[in-house]
Amino acid sequence: MAKLFFDAVSNGLSRLNTHLNTDGDAATTILIITFVLSIIWLVWMLTSKGSHPPLPPGPRSIPLVGNLLSLDPELHSYFAAVAKSYGPISRLWLGKKLGILITSPDLAREVLKLNDTIFANRDVPVAGIEATYGGNDIVWTPYGDQWRMLRKICVREMLSNQVLDSVYSLRRKEIRNTVNYLYNHAGSSVNVGEQMFLTVLNVITGMMWGGTVKSEDRERLGAEFRQLISELTGYLGMPNLSDFYPGLARFDLQGVKKNMKVLAKRFDGIFETMIEQRGKMGGDENKDFLQFLLKLKDSGDSNPPFTITHLKSLLMDMVVGGTDTTSNTVEFALAEMMNQPEMLKKAQHELDTVVGKDSIVEESHINKLPYLYAIMKETLRLHPTLPLLVPHCPSESCVIGGYTVPKGARVFVNVWSIHRDPAIWENPLEFRPERFLDGKWDYTGNDFTYFPFGSGRRICAGTAMGERMFMFLLGSIIHSFDWQLGQGKEHDLSEKFGIVLKKKVALLAIPTPRFSNPSLYC
């Protein structure tokens, strides 16, 4: 193609030179110049088209509006439907923002592994900026020195196996409190999601600053705090006109920025109180995450500098990112098992064999419970915590699957759809833990047929924590209790989309103690 281009230009210029030297005919000269420019334009168009593949296919869009009017609130299933019509890489125009949908393992590998560095950034929504002190947390911070610093602090000082081992007694205490609460409410309907949420919240806040919700305030504060986080994550997952039309952001037409400011202020008040209390304590007797962060901030040893904004952003990540995710997964798992009672009995039999009927579940039992482990994996397959992960944003234009993905696009990797692909999974809509008993799939993010925690540089930092809490918590409540719905109630396993996937209808279930010895419930 390049040779044709230069030949055309050379021949045209030769002819132009000949005519100019012979008769100087102006009309002929103009004609030849027009001819040469036309050839140049045609060759440029052909070479440009060849070097820049087209955008991915997608539904027809309306000028200015794009495809916004056709969006379904359940984005994970709507994006899956678009992929069925237009292929595993497709596009939607979200106002002036281009959305790229990735819906196959091969293309997910191209994005998250082969081009990991390019896609390691985020397209930060207005809600994310407000929730995390200007996007200064692990989730939204651009890939670079600051992000590496925050991730290192979080993983080493909060979520490493060594740190998690050191706070086992805290997890055990909170789970025993939950078992005791359920025992005292035996025969009555309890909101499973709320109780699981409060358990995880108490563990996380205990790790961060030692504060937990007192038993007498359990129901009230559990529901209140869960609602607060649910609203916050809801705004993070909500399509927002301010994100799609940056010029309209100052008008905040949907009130997302205003509402997020209110929510963020409530969280900030909690953080300020904890920071003030920790400052008054002093000494080294209270070794928690907050104390470490305050010392790091005051020492000035980190590079880049670690500020009070970074500190609060990390606290926000822990409270929001660690509570709703784990509690929702436990709620889905118990609902699925109750829907297939033989599955619940099989898991209980495994626990009775490993733990015994005269003892309580300890975290040391976890590695001896392959069926319960398979239940966790199957729950994360069918109901992945973040169905679209956190959207990625390429730092430069690149080619994925033969199509151009422009710099700045919002890239959605539809894990939910890949986990339900019948070409990969047999009977994908059935909840079948047995498919994971061979130990084939893990959470490393190297197998792009199953990657509920993401992959690459931005893979979830809290995988080890989530795994421990899920296994310990679910194992404890099904070992200690039988579970059933209230009279006349029917199982509902439907989902509600958000940046964090939830049960559309809360699981209200009745616990019945399995053991006669009351000391097992203390």
C-alpha positions in Angstrom: 0.0 0.0 0.0 2.8 2.4 0.8 4.5 1.7 -2.5 1.3 2.5 -4.4 1.1 5.7 -2.5 4.6 6.9 -3.4 4.2 5.7 -7.0 1.0 7.7 -7.4 2.6 10.8 -6.0 5.8 10.4 -8.1 3.9 9.9 -11.3 1.6 12.8 -10.6 4.4 15.2 -9.9 6.3 14.0 -13.0 3.3 14.8 -15.2 2.9 18.1 -13.5 6.5 19.0 -14.1 6.3 18.0 -17.8 3.2 20.2 -18.4 4.6 23.2 -16.6 7.8 23.0 -18.6 6.1 22.6 -22.0 3.0 24.7 -22.5 2.2 26.2 -19.1 -1.4 25.5 -19.6 -3.1 26.6 -16.3 -6.2 24.5 -16.8 -4.1 21.4 -17.3 -2.0 22.2 -14.3 -5.1 22.5 -12.0 -6.4 19.3 -13.4 -3.2 17.4 -12.6 -3.0 18.9 -9.1 -6.5 17.9 -8.4 -5.8 14.4 -9.7 -2.7 14.0 -7.5 -4.5 15.3 -4.4 -7.4 12.9 -5.1 -4.9 10.0 -5.3 -3.2 11.1 -2.1 -6.6 11.4 -0.3 -7.8 8.0 -1.6 -4.6 6.2 -0.6 -4.6 8.0 2.8 -8.2 6.8 3.4 -7.3 3.2 2.5 -4.1 3.1 4.6 -5.8 4.9 7.5 -8.7 2.4 7.5 -6.3 -0.4 7.4 -4.2 0.9 10.3 -7.1 1.8 12.5 -9.7 -0.9 12.9 -13.3 0.2 13.4 -15.1 0.5 16.7 -16.9 -2.7 17.9 -20.4 -3.2 16.6 -23.4 -2.2 18.6 -27.0 -1.0 18.4 -27.9 2.1 16.4 -27.6 5.2 18.6 -29.5 8.5 18.6 -27.4 11.7 18.1 -26.4 13.2 21.4 -28.4 10.7 23.4 -26.6 7.6 22.2 -28.2 4.4 23.6 -29.2 5.9 27.0 -32.9 5.6 26.3 -32.7 1.8 25.8 -30.7 1.0 28.9 -32.2 -1.4 31.3 -31.6 -0.8 35.1 -30.3 -4.4 35.3 -27.2 -3.6 33.4 -25.5 -7.0 33.8 -28.3 -8.8 32.0 -28.9 -6.0 29.5 -25.2 -6.0 28.5 -25.4 -9.8 28.1 -28.4 -9.4 25.7 -26.5 -6.8 23.7 -23.5 -9.2 23.4 -25.8 -11.9 22.0 -26.9 -9.6 19.2 -23.5 -7.9 18.4 -20.8 -10.3 19.6 -18.4 -10.7 22.5 -17.0 -7.2 22.1 -19.6 -4.6 21.4 -20.2 -0.9 22.1 -22.9 1.4 23.5 -22.9 5.2 23.3 -23.7 6.4 26.8 -24.4 10.0 25.8 -20.9 11.3 24.8 -19.2 8.5 26.6 -18.3 5.3 24.7 -19.0 2.1 26.6 -17.2 -1.1 25.5 -18.7 -4.4 26.6 -16.4 -7.5 27.0 -18.3 -10.8 27.2 -15.9 -13.6 26.5 -12.9 -15.2 28.3 -10.5 -14.6 25.4 -11.3 -10.9 25.2 -11.2 -10.6 29.0 -7.7 -12.0 28.8 -6.7 -9.4 26.2 -8.0 -6.6 28.4 -6.9 -7.8 31.9 -3.7 -9.7 31.1 -2.2 -9.0 27.7 -2.9 -5.3 27.9 -3.1 -5.0 31.7 -1.1 -1.9 32.1 -3.1 0.0 29.5 -6.4 -0.9 31.2 -5.2 -0.5 34.7 -6.9 2.9 35.1 -10.5 3.8 36.0 -13.1 6.1 34.5 -14.0 7.7 37.8 -17.7 8.5 38.1 -18.9 11.6 40.0 -20.3 9.4 42.7 -16.9 7.7 43.2 -15.2 11.1 43.4 -17.6 12.2 46.2 -17.5 8.9 48.1 -13.7 8.6 48.3 -12.4 12.1 49.0 -11.7 13.0 45.3 -11.0 9.5 44.2 -8.0 9.1 46.4 -8.6 5.4 47.4 -7.4 2.1 46.0 -10.5 1.6 43.8 -10.4 4.8 41.8 -6.9 6.2 42.0 -5.1 6.1 38.6 -2.5 3.4 38.2 0.8 4.8 39.3 3.0 5.6 42.4 0.1 6.7 44.6 -2.0 3.6 43.8 1.0 1.3 44.4 1.6 2.9 47.8 -2.0 2.6 48.9 -2.3 -1.0 47.7 1.0 -2.0 49.5 -0.3 -0.4 52.7 -3.6 -2.1 52.5 -2.3 -5.6 51.6 0.6 -5.7 54.0 -1.0 -4.0 57.0 -4.6 -5.1 56.8 -5.2 -8.0 54.5 -2.1 -10.3 54.5 -2.5 -13.8 55.8 -0.2 -12.9 58.7 -2.4 -10.0 59.8 -5.6 -12.0 59.3 -4.1 -14.8 61.5 -3.4 -12.3 64.2 -7.0 -11.1 64.5 -8.6 -14.6 64.4 -9.9 -14.1 67.9 -11.9 -11.1 66.7 -13.5 -13.0 63.9 -14.3 -15.8 66.3 -15.8 -13.5 68.9 -18.1 -11.8 66.4 -19.3 -15.0 64.7 -20.0 -16.5 68.2 -22.0 -13.3 69.0 -24.0 -13.9 65.8 -24.7 -17.5 66.6 -25.8 -16.5 70.1 -28.1 -13.8 68.6 -29.7 -16.4 66.3 -30.1 -18.8 69.2 -32.0 -16.2 71.2 -34.2 -15.6 68.1 -34.8 -19.3 67.3 -38.2 -19.9 65.9 -38.6 -16.3 64.7 -37.9 -14.9 61.3 -34.6 -13.0 61.0 -33.2 -10.9 58.2 -30.2 -13.1 57.3 -28.5 -10.4 55.1 -28.6 -7.8 57.9 -27.2 -10.2 60.5 -24.4 -11.3 58.2 -23.7 -7.7 57.3 -23.4 -6.7 60.9 -21.1 -9.6 61.7 -18.7 -8.6 58.9 -19.0 -4.9 59.8 -18.0 -5.6 63.4 -15.0 -7.7 62.3 -13.8 -4.9 59.9 -14.3 -2.0 62.3 -12.7 -4.1 65.1 -9.7 -4.6 62.9 -9.6 -0.9 62.0 -10.2 0.9 65.2 -11.5 -1.6 67.8 -15.1 -0.4 67.7 -18.1 -2.8 67.4 -21.8 -2.5 67.6 -23.1 -3.5 71.0 -25.6 -6.3 71.3 -28.5 -4.2 72.5 -28.1 -2.0 69.4 -27.6 -4.8 67.0 -30.8 -4.8 65.0 -31.3 -1.0 64.8 -27.7 -0.1 63.9 -27.3 -3.1 61.6 -30.3 -2.1 59.5 -29.3 1.6 59.6 -25.6 1.0 58.6 -26.5 -1.5 55.9 -29.0 1.0 54.4 -26.3 3.7 54.4 -23.9 1.5 52.6 -26.6 0.2 50.2 -27.4 3.8 49.2 -23.8 4.6 48.6 -23.1 1.5 46.5 -26.4 2.2 44.7 -25.2 5.6 43.6 -21.9 4.2 42.5 -23.7 1.8 40.1 -26.3 4.2 38.9 -26.1 5.5 35.3 -25.5 9.3 35.8 -25.9 12.0 33.2 -23.1 13.9 34.8 -20.7 11.1 33.8 -22.0 10.8 30.3 -22.2 14.6 29.6 -19.3 16.3 31.5 -20.6 19.7 30.4 -23.7 19.1 32.4 -22.0 17.9 35.6 -22.3 21.2 37.3 -26.1 21.0 37.1 -26.2 17.6 38.9 -29.5 16.8 37.1 -30.1 13.5 39.0 -28.8 14.8 42.4 -26.2 12.1 42.6 -23.4 14.4 43.6 -25.6 16.1 46.2 -26.8 12.9 47.8 -23.3 11.3 47.8 -22.0 14.4 49.6 -24.6 13.8 52.3 -23.7 10.1 52.6 -19.9 10.8 52.5 -20.3 13.4 55.2 -22.0 10.9 57.5 -19.1 8.4 57.0 -16.6 11.2 57.5 -18.2 12.0 60.8 -17.6 8.4 62.0 -14.0 8.5 60.8 -13.3 11.8 62.5 -14.7 10.5 65.8 -12.6 7.4 65.6 -9.4 9.3 64.7 -10.0 11.7 67.6 -10.6 8.9 70.0 -7.5 7.0 68.8 -5.4 10.2 69.2 -6.5 10.5 72.9 -5.6 6.9 73.6 -1.9 7.2 72.6 0.6 4.4 73.4 1.0 1.1 71.7 -1.5 -1.0 73.6 -4.1 -0.5 70.9 -2.5 -1.9 67.8 -5.0 -1.6 65.0 -5.1 -0.5 61.4 -6.0 3.1 62.3 -3.1 3.5 64.7 -0.7 2.3 62.0 -2.2 4.7 59.4 -1.9 7.7 61.8 1.7 6.9 62.6 2.5 6.5 58.9 0.8 9.9 58.2 2.7 11.7 60.9 6.1 10.1 60.1 6.2 11.3 56.5 8.1 8.1 55.6 6.0 7.1 52.6 6.7 8.1 49.1 4.5 9.7 47.8 3.4 11.3 51.1 0.5 9.6 52.9 -2.1 12.2 53.9 -5.2 12.3 56.0 -7.2 12.1 52.8 -5.6 8.8 51.9 -6.2 7.6 55.4 -9.9 8.3 55.3 -10.2 6.9 51.8 -8.7 3.6 52.9 -11.1 3.4 55.8 -14.0 4.0 53.4 -12.7 1.2 51.1 -12.6 -1.2 54.1 -16.0 -0.3 55.5 -17.9 -0.2 52.1 -15.9 -2.7 50.1 -15.7 -5.4 52.8 -19.1 -5.5 54.3 -21.8 -5.6 51.7 -19.8 -7.9 49.4 -19.3 -10.7 51.8 -22.7 -10.5 53.5 -24.5 -10.5 50.2 -22.6 -13.6 49.1 -23.4 -15.5 52.3 -27.1 -14.5 51.9 -27.2 -15.8 48.4 -25.4 -19.1 49.4 -27.9 -19.8 52.2 -30.8 -19.0 50.0 -29.6 -21.4 47.3 -29.1 -24.2 49.8 -32.5 -23.6 51.3 -33.9 -23.9 47.8 -32.3 -27.3 47.5 -32.7 -28.8 51.1 -30.6 -31.9 50.2 -27.7 -29.6 49.5 -28.0 -28.0 52.9 -28.1 -31.4 54.6 -25.0 -32.5 52.6 -23.1 -29.5 53.8 -24.3 -30.0 57.4 -23.2 -33.7 57.2 -19.7 -32.6 56.1 -19.5 -30.2 59.1 -20.8 -32.8 61.5 -18.1 -35.2 60.3 -15.2 -32.7 60.4 -16.3 -30.6 63.4 -18.5 -33.0 65.3 -21.9 -32.5 66.9 -20.5 -31.6 70.3 -18.1 -28.8 69.2 -18.2 -25.5 67.3 -16.8 -24.5 64.0 -13.3 -23.0 64.1 -11.4 -21.4 61.3 -8.9 -24.3 61.4 -11.7 -26.5 60.0 -12.1 -24.5 56.8 -9.5 -26.4 54.7 -11.2 -29.7 55.6 -14.6 -28.7 54.1 -14.4 -29.2 50.3 -18.1 -29.3 49.8 -18.7 -26.0 51.6 -15.8 -24.6 49.7 -17.5 -25.7 46.4 -20.7 -24.0 47.6 -18.7 -20.7 48.0 -17.2 -21.0 44.5 -20.6 -21.8 42.9 -22.2 -18.9 44.7 -19.5 -16.6 43.3 -20.0 -18.1 39.8 -23.7 -17.7 39.7 -23.9 -14.4 41.7 -20.5 -12.7 41.3 -20.1 -9.9 43.9 -19.2 -7.3 41.2 -21.0 -8.5 38.1 -19.2 -6.0 35.8 -16.2 -5.7 38.0 -15.2 -2.0 38.4 -15.1 -0.5 34.9 -11.6 -0.1 33.4 -10.4 2.8 31.3 -7.6 2.5 28.7 -4.8 5.1 29.0 -4.2 4.9 25.2 -6.2 3.6 22.3 -5.5 -0.1 21.5 -6.9 -3.0 19.5 -9.0 -5.7 21.3 -10.5 -8.6 19.3 -9.8 -6.8 16.0 -11.6 -3.6 17.0 -10.4 -0.2 18.2 -11.0 0.6 21.9 -10.3 4.4 22.2 -8.5 6.0 25.0 -10.9 7.1 27.7 -13.6 4.6 26.9 -15.5 2.9 29.8 -14.8 -0.8 29.5 -17.2 -3.2 31.2 -16.0 -6.8 31.7 -19.2 -8.8 32.2 -18.1 -11.5 34.6 -21.7 -12.4 35.3 -22.4 -13.2 31.7 -19.1 -15.2 31.2 -19.9 -17.2 34.4 -23.3 -18.2 32.8 -22.0 -19.0 29.3 -23.4 -22.4 28.2 -20.4 -22.9 26.0 -18.2 -23.0 29.1 -20.5 -24.2 31.9 -22.9 -27.2 31.8 -26.4 -26.2 32.8 -25.0 -22.8 33.8 -28.2 -21.5 35.4 -28.3 -24.4 37.9 -26.7 -24.0 41.3 -24.4 -27.1 41.3 -21.5 -26.9 43.7 -20.3 -30.3 42.5 -18.8 -28.7 39.5 -16.1 -27.2 41.7 -15.1 -30.3 43.7 -12.2 -31.2 41.3 -10.4 -28.0 42.5 -10.0 -26.8 38.9 -10.9 -23.2 39.4 -9.3 -20.7 41.8 -9.3 -17.0 42.4 -5.9 -16.1 41.0 -7.4 -14.4 37.9 -5.4 -16.6 35.5 -8.4 -18.5 34.2 -10.8 -16.2 32.4 -13.7 -18.6 32.5 -13.9 -18.0 36.3 -12.6 -14.8 37.9 -15.1 -13.5 40.4 -12.5 -11.2 42.0 -11.2 -9.8 38.8 -7.6 -10.2 37.4 -4.4 -8.3 36.8 -3.1 -5.3 38.7 -6.6 -4.3 39.8 -7.6 -7.7 41.2 -9.4 -7.5 44.5 -7.0 -7.1 47.4 -9.5 -8.5 49.9 -9.9 -12.1 48.5 -8.2 -13.8 51.5 -10.3 -11.9 53.9 -13.6 -12.5 52.0 -12.8 -16.2 51.7 -12.1 -16.6 55.4 -15.2 -14.7 56.5 -17.5 -16.5 54.1 -16.4 -20.0 55.1 -16.2 -19.3 58.8 -19.6 -17.5 58.9 -21.6 -19.7 56.6 -20.1 -22.9 58.2 -21.0 -21.7 61.7 -24.7 -20.8 61.0 -25.5 -24.0 59.1 -23.7 -26.2 61.6 -25.5 -24.6 64.5 -29.0 -24.3 62.9 -31.5 -25.7 60.5 -33.1 -23.1 58.3 -36.5 -22.7 56.7 -38.8 -20.0 55.3 -41.8 -18.8 57.2 -45.2 -20.4 56.4 -46.5 -19.4 53.1 -43.3 -17.9 51.9 -41.7 -18.9 48.6 -38.0 -18.9 47.6 -36.9 -15.9 45.6 -33.4 -16.0 44.1 -33.7 -12.9 41.9 -31.0 -10.4 41.7 -30.8 -6.6 41.9 -28.0 -4.9 39.9 -25.6 -2.5 41.5 -21.9 -2.1 41.5 -22.4 -4.8 44.2 -24.9 -7.5 43.3 -27.7 -8.0 45.8 -30.7 -10.2 46.4 -33.8 -8.4 45.2 -35.9 -9.8 48.0 -34.2 -10.1 51.4 -33.9 -13.6 52.8 -36.1 -13.8 55.9 -35.5 -17.2 57.4 -36.2 -19.1 60.7 -33.3 -20.7 62.5 -33.8 -23.8 64.5 -31.0 -25.1 66.8 -29.6 -28.4 65.8 -27.9 -29.3 69.1 -29.4 -29.8 72.5 -26.4 -28.5 74.4 -27.0 -24.7 75.0 -23.3 -24.2 75.7 -22.6 -24.6 72.0 -24.6 -21.4 71.4 -22.8 -19.2 73.9 
